């Protein structure tokens, strides 16, 4: 297994990722795919530190770079968390690029900020219609979309919420 967790989290990498989720799903490294973070030296450094401070090899990549090296990720013996900041980027990876992350068939969705036009699913989990469309596409690809801030703080699966987005 090379990908032990697939996650969408608007904070990308933070303490709960490197401590709580790492206890549930063992990992040696973290791959965050976000164009803005990967091209901003301050953001990139902050995210790398958040992972590496917990002993996790941490990469912050653009989508283009991820696409270039995705086969190396799958062939690696290292167990990675694959994280994007938003559902659209994860949809691009899983659906558009047809990346199959080892035997992982569950996408864990973390925080989504309250914003104008966002549909509130639960505490600190609000998503726009465009994000809902991405969840539906990921679901149609055969993944279970699971809304869970923490392993013990779960809202439920996409099927429970998709009606709020017109599905």
Buried (B, 14 or more C-beta within 10 A) or exposed (E): EBBBBBBBBBBBBBEBBBEBBBEBBEBBBBBBBBBEBBEBEEBBEBBBEBBBEBEBBBBBBBBEBBBEEBEEBBEBEEBBBBBBBBBBBBBBBBBEEEBBBBEBEEBBBBBBEEEEEBBEBBEBBBBBEEBBBBBBBBBEBEBBBBBBBEEEBEBEBBEEBBEEBEB
